[in-house]
Amino acid sequence: MPHVLVLNASYEPLGVVPLRRALILVLNEKAISLEDSGALMHSATRVIPAPSVVRLKRFVRVPFRGAVPLTRRALFARDGGRCVYCGGVATSVDHVIPRSRGGQHAWENVVAACRRCNHVKADHHVAELGWRLRHQPAPPSGLAWRIIGTGHRDPRWLPYLQPYGADDDLARIDGRSTA
């Protein structure tokens, strides 16, 4: 099922919801559709364009949000689905400093890796093998990461996420940059 970007009344990104939930918000006049996905939803009596981006009519106060949670999906989104050692397709999670050697399970120590590099690296430090990381692992920041970390992306969302730091992050995810 397609997903829809939900914006606060101030255009701040709040999250991603299933299309069904977004349609209910629009039909109950709690949200306005800003972008259509191009698909049409049919009911017994009418046809409604399926939204891709909706904005709430009333401002919703969001409590303080802590750090972005470290999940496999968010990790692969941060690293663009590429191995940080060789640039191949990432299929596994690796700890730069192995946990058996005191490494923590934190954003600064966890990276996406291909199966081969993860197997060869095993319980070694990167320096022991003479390898280099393609980019230093760091925790993602910004409101856009609440959306990017879900793994759901739509090009129509970009103009609404750009003010919140999505440009550089989406470029890295899409593989346009290897910084």
C-alpha positions as CSV (number, residue, x, y, z in Angstrom):
1,M,0.0,0.0,0.0
2,P,1.4,3.5,-0.9
3,H,2.4,5.8,1.9
4,V,1.6,9.6,2.3
5,L,3.7,12.3,3.9
6,V,1.9,14.2,6.6
7,L,2.8,17.8,7.3
8,N,1.8,19.9,10.3
9,A,-0.2,23.1,9.7
10,S,3.2,24.9,9.7
11,Y,4.5,22.6,6.9
12,E,6.8,20.8,9.3
13,P,7.1,17.0,8.4
14,L,5.3,14.9,11.0
15,G,5.5,11.4,9.6
16,V,4.4,8.9,7.0
17,V,1.0,7.2,7.1
18,P,-0.7,4.6,4.9
19,L,-2.8,5.9,2.0
20,R,-6.0,4.8,3.8
21,R,-5.3,6.9,6.9
22,A,-4.4,9.9,4.7
23,L,-7.7,9.6,2.8
24,I,-9.6,9.4,6.1
25,L,-7.9,12.6,7.2
26,V,-8.8,14.4,4.0
27,L,-12.4,13.1,3.9
28,N,-13.0,14.1,7.5
29,E,-11.7,17.6,6.6
30,K,-8.8,17.4,9.1
31,A,-6.2,17.6,6.3
32,I,-5.8,19.1,2.9
33,S,-4.2,17.3,0.0
34,L,-1.2,19.2,-1.3
35,E,0.1,16.7,-3.8
36,D,-1.7,14.0,-5.6
37,S,0.0,10.7,-6.4
38,G,-1.7,10.4,-9.8
39,A,-3.8,7.4,-8.7
40,L,-7.6,7.6,-8.3
41,M,-9.6,6.0,-5.4
42,H,-13.1,4.9,-6.3
43,S,-16.0,4.6,-4.0
44,A,-19.6,3.8,-4.8
45,T,-20.5,7.4,-5.5
46,R,-17.3,9.3,-6.3
47,V,-13.7,9.3,-7.4
48,I,-11.0,10.9,-5.3
49,P,-7.4,11.6,-6.3
50,A,-5.1,9.7,-4.0
51,P,-2.9,12.1,-2.1
52,S,0.9,11.9,-1.8
53,V,1.3,14.8,0.6
54,V,-1.3,16.1,3.1
55,R,-1.2,19.1,5.5
56,L,-3.2,19.1,8.7
57,K,-5.6,22.0,9.1
58,R,-4.8,22.5,12.8
59,F,-1.4,22.8,14.3
60,V,-0.4,19.7,16.3
61,R,2.1,20.3,19.1
62,V,4.8,17.6,18.9
63,P,6.6,16.7,22.1
64,F,10.4,16.8,22.2
65,R,11.8,14.2,19.9
66,G,15.0,12.4,21.0
67,A,17.6,10.9,18.7
68,V,16.6,9.0,15.6
69,P,16.3,5.3,16.7
70,L,19.0,3.0,15.4
71,T,17.1,0.5,13.2
72,R,18.3,-1.7,10.3
73,R,16.0,0.3,7.9
74,A,17.3,3.7,9.1
75,L,20.9,2.4,9.0
76,F,20.6,1.2,5.4
77,A,18.9,4.6,4.5
78,R,21.8,6.5,6.1
79,D,24.4,4.5,4.2
80,G,22.4,4.5,1.0
81,G,22.2,0.7,0.9
82,R,25.8,0.5,0.0
83,C,28.7,-1.2,1.8
84,V,30.9,1.4,3.5
85,Y,34.0,-0.6,2.8
86,C,33.8,-1.5,-0.9
87,G,30.7,0.3,-2.2
88,G,28.8,-2.9,-3.1
89,V,25.2,-3.7,-2.3
90,A,24.9,-3.8,1.5
91,T,23.1,-6.9,3.0
92,S,24.3,-6.9,6.6
93,V,25.1,-4.7,9.6
94,D,28.7,-4.4,10.8
95,H,30.3,-2.9,13.9
96,V,33.4,-0.9,13.0
97,I,34.9,-1.6,16.4
98,P,33.7,-5.2,17.1
99,R,31.5,-5.6,20.1
100,S,33.8,-8.3,21.3
101,R,36.5,-5.7,21.5
102,G,34.4,-3.1,23.4
103,G,32.5,-1.5,20.5
104,Q,29.1,-0.1,21.2
105,H,25.9,-0.6,19.3
106,A,25.6,3.1,18.4
107,W,25.2,5.2,15.2
108,E,28.9,6.1,15.4
109,N,30.0,2.4,15.3
110,V,27.4,0.7,13.2
111,V,27.6,0.6,9.3
112,A,26.0,-1.2,6.4
113,A,28.2,-3.8,4.8
114,C,28.1,-6.4,2.1
115,R,28.3,-10.0,3.1
116,R,31.8,-10.5,1.7
117,C,33.3,-7.5,3.6
118,N,31.5,-8.4,6.8
119,H,32.8,-12.0,6.6
120,V,36.4,-10.9,5.8
121,K,36.5,-8.2,8.5
122,A,35.0,-10.6,11.1
123,D,36.4,-9.6,14.5
124,H,39.2,-7.3,13.3
125,H,39.6,-3.5,13.5
126,V,39.4,-1.7,10.1
127,A,43.0,-0.5,10.6
128,E,44.3,-4.0,11.1
129,L,43.1,-4.9,7.6
130,G,44.3,-1.6,6.0
131,W,40.7,-0.7,5.0
132,R,39.2,2.7,5.0
133,L,35.6,3.7,5.5
134,R,33.9,5.5,2.5
135,H,32.4,7.9,5.0
136,Q,32.5,8.2,8.8
137,P,29.4,6.9,10.5
138,A,27.4,9.5,12.4
139,P,23.9,9.7,13.8
140,P,21.4,11.3,11.4
141,S,20.0,14.6,12.4
142,G,17.1,16.8,11.3
143,L,13.4,16.4,11.0
144,A,13.7,14.9,7.6
145,W,15.3,11.8,9.1
146,R,12.0,10.9,10.8
147,I,10.7,10.5,7.2
148,I,13.8,9.1,5.5
149,G,14.4,6.6,8.2
150,T,11.1,4.9,7.5
151,G,12.4,3.7,4.2
152,H,9.4,5.2,2.3
153,R,10.3,7.8,-0.3
154,D,8.5,9.7,-3.0
155,P,10.1,12.3,-5.2
156,R,7.0,14.5,-4.7
157,W,8.0,14.8,-1.0
158,L,11.4,16.4,-1.6
159,P,10.2,20.1,-1.8
160,Y,8.6,19.6,1.6
161,L,11.6,17.9,3.2
162,Q,14.4,20.2,1.7
163,P,14.0,22.9,4.4
164,Y,14.6,20.2,7.0
165,G,17.9,18.9,5.6
166,A,16.7,16.3,3.2
167,D,18.8,17.4,0.2
168,D,22.2,16.0,1.2
169,D,20.7,12.9,2.9
170,L,18.6,11.9,-0.2
171,A,21.5,12.5,-2.5
172,R,23.6,10.0,-0.5
173,I,20.7,7.5,-0.3
174,D,20.1,7.7,-4.1
175,G,23.8,7.1,-4.7
176,R,24.6,10.4,-6.3
177,S,27.3,11.2,-3.7
178,T,29.9,9.0,-1.9
179,A,31.2,11.7,0.4
